[in-house]
Amino acid sequence: MVRAGLSTEQVRVVHKIRRLITLQFSDRLIKLKQLYQPFNPDRELLAEDDESIQSADAIQQIKQLLHEANYSELTRQQIEYALEQTSPYGLDVKIDFDQFTDVSLFYRAKSQRTVMVRNWKTLFIKKRSVNLIAYQRICLLLHYPKQHHKSGIHIKLFKDILRPDLEMLFPDCKIRMKTIDKIKLAVTGGGGTAGGLVATIGKLTAAVSPLAIIMAVAGFAALLWRQINKVFVQRTRYMASLAQNLYFNNLDNNMGAITYLIDQARQEEIKETLLAYGLINLQKINNSMELDSACETWLMEQFDCTIDFDIEDGLKKLVDYKLIEQQNEPLSCQSAETLCELLDHQWQEYMELPESRI
């Protein structure tokens, strides 16, 4: 974080802010786990049938955590558009959304990725490059109804997922064959079966013994089974591709996913708060708009990347910790010695609250 140019006491303030935020998120993790436990599909203990515990509360808390970790929610239109596209891996999947009580998709950071795919314009012979959106992090939130055999709130985290592959993340998906595979099987299977049928009829017509008739019928049955088996082989290849991609792209699930998201949200809040604090002390900044611009400029200079910095979160924390008064112009922090005392006092107050003890 921004430390160059800060005094020793200001660096102490930085450490105290980081530790106080870490304490608060550690306490929050315990509370969120307790709230989520009755709806955890992986729980080992029997869940109490407490009507006061509502699944909507748990879902709302999880979604709020995702927003704090800088995840953005995909709209239903965006999800449906992605599901209409065929995966470059050759998978065409159908999802039944009626089986879910609630379904949401969140992503964090996206980029353009070039992949090579076959196209009907080249008769599926040559590959051409296509630019697709890739999500660096994806969170799938599913809620099955209570009577469902997989009831509960399922949280799935994935990495590096192409937009056409979002359908691969859903459970109980129905795999369909691509058009090119249907045509290929129709041509090879249909032609081979028709040729075999003609040959079998010819053999039956010329057959003079029961053994010859049995052999002709058996040969045709074997040919028919070989053509049918091609369909199952193709579906097996699809399933292997699906399993391979999900195996290497899965990050975490359910209770583990909550811990992962808590840590991400904690890191984001620490970075936003400390960057705002550091730049206020290093530069003359009059208002939140100037601070937002300064943060984005600093990130561009340090990491050569364009980021839409959310200054409101950083300023809110500085105000909550009484480090600055937001209405003051120019923005300024109190002396580092005073801030150290304030943060120590807030730490002590937080630890003395019964509901906040860890």
C-alpha positions as CSV (number, residue, x, y, z in Angstrom):
1,M,0.0,0.0,0.0
2,V,1.0,3.7,-0.1
3,R,3.9,4.0,2.4
4,A,6.6,6.0,0.6
5,G,6.5,9.5,2.1
6,L,4.5,8.6,5.2
7,S,6.0,9.2,8.6
8,T,6.6,6.5,11.1
9,E,3.5,7.4,13.1
10,Q,1.4,7.4,10.0
11,V,2.6,3.9,9.1
12,R,1.5,2.9,12.6
13,V,-1.9,4.3,11.8
14,V,-1.9,2.1,8.6
15,H,-1.2,-1.0,10.6
16,K,-3.8,-0.2,13.2
17,I,-6.5,0.4,10.5
18,R,-5.6,-2.9,8.9
19,R,-5.8,-4.8,12.2
20,L,-9.1,-3.3,13.2
21,I,-10.7,-4.1,9.8
22,T,-9.3,-7.7,10.1
23,L,-10.9,-8.0,13.6
24,Q,-14.3,-6.9,12.4
25,F,-14.3,-9.3,9.4
26,S,-13.2,-12.2,11.6
27,D,-16.2,-11.5,13.8
28,R,-18.4,-11.1,10.8
29,L,-17.2,-14.5,9.4
30,I,-18.4,-16.3,12.6
31,K,-21.8,-14.6,12.5
32,L,-22.3,-15.3,8.8
33,K,-21.3,-19.0,9.2
34,Q,-23.9,-19.3,12.0
35,L,-26.5,-17.7,9.8
36,Y,-25.6,-20.0,6.8
37,Q,-25.3,-23.2,8.8
38,P,-29.0,-24.3,8.6
39,F,-28.9,-24.0,4.8
40,N,-25.4,-25.5,4.3
41,P,-25.8,-28.6,2.1
42,D,-22.5,-30.0,3.5
43,R,-23.5,-29.7,7.2
44,E,-22.7,-32.6,9.5
45,L,-25.1,-31.7,12.3
46,L,-28.9,-31.8,12.2
47,A,-30.4,-28.4,11.5
48,E,-32.9,-27.1,13.9
49,D,-36.3,-26.4,12.3
50,D,-36.4,-22.7,13.4
51,E,-39.0,-20.7,11.5
52,S,-37.3,-17.5,12.7
53,I,-34.3,-18.3,10.5
54,Q,-35.1,-17.2,7.0
55,S,-33.2,-18.3,4.0
56,A,-33.7,-14.8,2.5
57,D,-31.6,-13.3,5.3
58,A,-28.7,-15.6,4.6
59,I,-28.9,-14.9,0.8
60,Q,-29.1,-11.2,1.4
61,Q,-26.0,-11.3,3.6
62,I,-24.1,-13.4,1.1
63,K,-25.0,-11.0,-1.8
64,Q,-23.9,-8.0,0.3
65,L,-20.6,-9.8,1.0
66,L,-20.1,-10.3,-2.7
67,H,-20.7,-6.6,-3.5
68,E,-18.2,-5.7,-0.8
69,A,-15.7,-8.0,-2.4
70,N,-16.2,-6.0,-5.6
71,Y,-18.3,-8.7,-7.4
72,S,-20.9,-7.5,-9.9
73,E,-24.2,-9.3,-10.5
74,L,-25.1,-10.5,-13.9
75,T,-28.7,-9.7,-14.9
76,R,-31.1,-12.3,-16.1
77,Q,-30.8,-11.0,-19.6
78,Q,-27.0,-11.4,-19.6
79,I,-27.3,-14.9,-18.2
80,E,-29.9,-15.9,-20.9
81,Y,-27.7,-14.4,-23.6
82,A,-24.7,-16.4,-22.4
83,L,-26.8,-19.6,-22.3
84,E,-27.8,-19.2,-25.9
85,Q,-24.3,-19.3,-27.1
86,T,-22.6,-22.6,-27.8
87,S,-19.4,-23.4,-25.8
88,P,-16.2,-23.4,-27.8
89,Y,-15.5,-26.7,-26.2
90,G,-18.4,-28.2,-28.2
91,L,-20.9,-28.4,-25.3
92,D,-24.5,-27.4,-25.8
93,V,-26.2,-27.5,-22.4
94,K,-29.8,-26.8,-21.4
95,I,-30.7,-25.6,-17.8
96,D,-34.0,-25.9,-16.0
97,F,-34.3,-22.8,-13.9
98,D,-37.6,-23.9,-12.5
99,Q,-35.9,-26.3,-10.1
100,F,-34.3,-23.3,-8.2
101,T,-35.9,-21.0,-5.6
102,D,-33.2,-18.5,-6.2
103,V,-30.3,-18.3,-8.7
104,S,-27.7,-15.6,-9.1
105,L,-24.4,-15.2,-10.9
106,F,-21.7,-12.7,-9.8
107,Y,-18.4,-12.0,-11.5
108,R,-15.3,-10.1,-10.6
109,A,-13.0,-8.7,-13.3
110,K,-13.5,-9.6,-17.0
111,S,-11.3,-9.5,-20.1
112,Q,-11.3,-10.4,-23.7
113,R,-9.8,-13.8,-24.7
114,T,-9.2,-15.1,-28.2
115,V,-10.2,-18.8,-28.9
116,M,-10.1,-20.9,-32.0
117,V,-13.5,-22.4,-33.1
118,R,-14.9,-24.1,-36.1
119,N,-17.6,-22.4,-38.1
120,W,-20.2,-23.5,-40.6
121,K,-19.0,-20.9,-43.1
122,T,-15.8,-22.9,-43.5
123,L,-17.8,-26.2,-43.5
124,F,-16.3,-26.9,-40.0
125,I,-13.0,-27.7,-41.6
126,K,-10.9,-24.6,-40.7
127,K,-10.8,-22.8,-37.4
128,R,-11.2,-19.1,-37.0
129,S,-10.3,-16.8,-34.1
130,V,-13.2,-15.4,-32.0
131,N,-13.0,-12.9,-29.2
132,L,-15.0,-13.9,-26.1
133,I,-15.5,-12.4,-22.7
134,A,-13.7,-14.3,-19.9
135,Y,-14.6,-13.8,-16.2
136,Q,-11.7,-14.1,-13.9
137,R,-13.9,-14.9,-10.9
138,I,-17.4,-16.3,-10.9
139,C,-19.7,-17.0,-8.0
140,L,-22.8,-19.1,-8.5
141,L,-25.5,-18.8,-5.8
142,L,-28.3,-21.5,-5.9
143,H,-31.1,-22.1,-3.5
144,Y,-33.0,-25.4,-3.8
145,P,-36.5,-25.6,-2.2
146,K,-36.7,-27.4,1.1
147,Q,-38.4,-30.5,-0.3
148,H,-35.7,-31.0,-2.9
149,H,-33.1,-33.8,-2.3
150,K,-30.4,-31.2,-2.6
151,S,-32.1,-28.6,-0.5
152,G,-30.1,-25.6,0.8
153,I,-28.1,-22.7,-0.4
154,H,-25.2,-23.7,-2.7
155,I,-22.3,-21.4,-3.2
156,K,-19.8,-22.2,-6.0
157,L,-16.7,-20.3,-6.8
158,F,-14.9,-20.6,-10.2
159,K,-12.0,-19.0,-12.0
160,D,-11.3,-18.2,-15.7
161,I,-14.7,-19.0,-17.2
162,L,-15.7,-18.0,-20.7
163,R,-19.1,-16.4,-21.0
164,P,-20.4,-19.2,-23.3
165,D,-19.3,-21.7,-20.7
166,L,-21.5,-20.3,-17.8
167,E,-24.0,-23.0,-18.5
168,M,-21.4,-25.6,-17.6
169,L,-21.4,-24.3,-14.0
170,F,-25.0,-25.3,-13.3
171,P,-25.9,-28.7,-11.8
172,D,-28.3,-31.2,-13.4
173,C,-27.7,-29.7,-16.8
174,K,-28.8,-31.6,-19.9
175,I,-26.2,-32.0,-22.6
176,R,-27.3,-31.7,-26.2
177,M,-25.3,-32.6,-29.3
178,K,-24.0,-29.9,-31.6
179,T,-25.5,-29.5,-35.1
180,I,-22.2,-30.6,-36.7
181,D,-22.2,-33.8,-34.6
182,K,-25.8,-34.5,-35.5
183,I,-25.0,-34.1,-39.2
184,K,-22.0,-36.3,-39.0
185,L,-23.8,-39.1,-37.2
186,A,-26.7,-38.8,-39.6
187,V,-24.5,-39.1,-42.7
188,T,-22.2,-41.8,-41.4
189,G,-24.7,-43.7,-39.3
190,G,-27.6,-43.3,-41.7
191,G,-25.6,-44.1,-44.7
192,G,-23.9,-47.1,-43.1
193,T,-27.2,-48.4,-41.7
194,A,-29.0,-48.0,-45.0
195,G,-26.1,-49.8,-46.8
196,G,-26.1,-52.5,-44.3
197,L,-29.9,-53.0,-44.6
198,V,-29.7,-53.3,-48.4
199,A,-26.9,-55.8,-48.0
200,T,-28.8,-57.8,-45.4
201,I,-31.9,-57.9,-47.6
202,G,-29.8,-59.2,-50.5
203,K,-28.2,-61.9,-48.3
204,L,-31.6,-63.0,-47.0
205,T,-33.0,-63.2,-50.5
206,A,-30.1,-65.4,-51.6
207,A,-29.9,-67.4,-48.4
208,V,-30.6,-71.1,-48.8
209,S,-29.9,-72.2,-45.2
210,P,-31.1,-71.0,-41.7
211,L,-27.5,-70.5,-40.6
212,A,-26.9,-68.0,-43.5
213,I,-30.1,-66.1,-42.5
214,I,-29.0,-65.9,-38.8
215,M,-25.6,-64.7,-39.8
216,A,-27.0,-62.0,-42.0
217,V,-29.4,-60.7,-39.3
218,A,-26.6,-60.8,-36.7
219,G,-24.4,-58.8,-39.0
220,F,-27.0,-56.1,-39.5
221,A,-27.7,-56.0,-35.7
222,A,-24.0,-55.5,-35.0
223,L,-23.9,-52.7,-37.6
224,L,-26.9,-51.0,-36.1
225,W,-25.5,-51.2,-32.6
226,R,-22.2,-49.7,-33.7
227,Q,-24.0,-46.7,-35.1
228,I,-26.1,-46.3,-32.0
229,N,-23.0,-46.6,-29.8
230,K,-21.4,-43.6,-31.6
231,V,-24.0,-41.4,-30.0
232,F,-23.1,-42.7,-26.5
233,V,-19.4,-42.3,-27.2
234,Q,-19.9,-38.7,-28.3
235,R,-21.9,-37.9,-25.1
236,T,-19.2,-39.5,-23.0
237,R,-16.6,-37.2,-24.6
238,Y,-18.8,-34.3,-23.8
239,M,-19.1,-35.3,-20.1
240,A,-15.3,-35.8,-19.9
241,S,-14.7,-32.3,-21.3
242,L,-17.3,-30.9,-18.9
243,A,-15.7,-32.6,-15.9
244,Q,-12.1,-31.7,-16.9
245,N,-13.0,-28.0,-17.3
246,L,-14.9,-27.8,-14.0
247,Y,-12.2,-29.7,-12.1
248,F,-9.4,-27.2,-12.9
249,N,-11.6,-24.1,-12.6
250,N,-13.3,-24.7,-9.3
251,L,-12.1,-22.6,-6.4
252,D,-14.3,-23.4,-3.4
253,N,-17.8,-24.4,-2.3
254,N,-20.4,-23.5,0.3
255,M,-18.9,-22.8,3.8
256,G,-15.4,-22.7,2.3
257,A,-16.6,-20.2,-0.3
258,I,-17.9,-17.9,2.5
259,T,-14.5,-17.9,4.1
260,Y,-12.9,-17.1,0.7
261,L,-15.3,-14.2,0.1
262,I,-14.8,-12.8,3.6
263,D,-11.1,-12.7,3.0
264,Q,-11.6,-11.0,-0.4
265,A,-13.9,-8.4,1.0
266,R,-11.5,-7.8,3.9
267,Q,-8.6,-7.2,1.5
268,E,-10.7,-4.9,-0.7
269,E,-11.8,-2.8,2.3
270,I,-8.2,-2.5,3.6
271,K,-6.9,-1.5,0.2
272,E,-9.6,1.1,-0.4
273,T,-9.3,2.6,3.1
274,L,-5.5,2.7,3.3
275,L,-5.1,4.1,-0.3
276,A,-7.5,6.9,0.5
277,Y,-5.7,7.6,3.8
278,G,-2.3,7.6,2.3
279,L,-3.1,9.9,-0.6
280,I,-4.9,12.4,1.6
281,N,-1.7,12.7,3.6
282,L,0.6,12.8,0.6
283,Q,-1.4,15.2,-1.7
284,K,-3.6,18.3,-1.4
285,I,-7.1,16.9,-2.1
286,N,-10.2,19.1,-1.8
287,N,-13.1,16.7,-2.2
288,S,-14.1,13.1,-2.9
289,M,-14.0,13.6,-6.7
290,E,-10.4,14.7,-6.5
291,L,-9.6,11.8,-4.2
292,D,-11.2,9.3,-6.6
293,S,-9.1,10.7,-9.5
294,A,-6.0,10.6,-7.4
295,C,-6.5,7.0,-6.5
296,E,-7.1,6.0,-10.1
297,T,-4.1,7.9,-11.3
298,W,-1.9,6.2,-8.6
299,L,-3.1,2.8,-9.6
300,M,-2.4,3.5,-13.3
301,E,1.1,4.7,-12.5
302,Q,2.0,1.8,-10.2
303,F,0.3,-1.1,-12.0
304,D,-0.4,0.2,-15.5
305,C,-4.1,-0.7,-15.3
306,T,-7.3,1.3,-15.5
307,I,-9.6,0.8,-12.5
308,D,-12.9,2.5,-11.7
309,F,-12.0,3.2,-8.0
310,D,-15.0,3.1,-5.6
311,I,-14.0,6.0,-3.4
312,E,-17.2,6.0,-1.4
313,D,-16.2,2.8,0.5
314,G,-12.8,4.2,1.4
315,L,-14.2,7.5,2.6
316,K,-17.0,5.9,4.6
317,K,-14.4,3.9,6.5
318,L,-12.3,6.9,7.2
319,V,-15.3,8.8,8.5
320,D,-16.5,5.8,10.6
321,Y,-13.0,5.5,12.2
322,K,-13.1,9.3,12.8
323,L,-9.9,9.7,10.8
324,I,-11.4,12.6,8.7
325,E,-14.5,14.7,8.5
326,Q,-15.8,14.3,5.0
327,Q,-17.3,17.8,4.7
328,N,-13.9,19.5,5.3
329,E,-12.2,21.1,2.3
330,P,-9.4,20.3,1.7
331,L,-9.7,16.7,3.0
332,S,-7.3,16.2,5.9
333,C,-6.6,13.7,8.6
334,Q,-5.9,14.4,12.3
335,S,-2.4,14.0,13.6
336,A,-1.0,10.4,13.6
337,E,-0.6,10.4,17.3
338,T,-4.2,11.4,17.8
339,L,-5.4,8.8,15.3
340,C,-3.4,6.0,17.1
341,E,-5.2,6.8,20.3
342,L,-8.6,6.9,18.6
343,L,-8.0,3.5,16.9
344,D,-6.8,1.9,20.1
345,H,-9.9,3.2,21.8
346,Q,-12.2,1.8,19.1
347,W,-10.4,-1.5,19.3
348,Q,-11.0,-1.7,23.0
349,E,-14.7,-0.7,22.6
350,Y,-15.2,-3.3,19.9
351,M,-13.6,-6.0,22.0
352,E,-15.8,-5.2,25.1
353,L,-19.0,-5.6,23.2
354,P,-20.5,-9.0,24.1
355,E,-21.8,-9.8,20.6
356,S,-18.4,-8.9,19.1
357,R,-16.1,-11.0,21.1
358,I,-14.2,-13.7,19.2
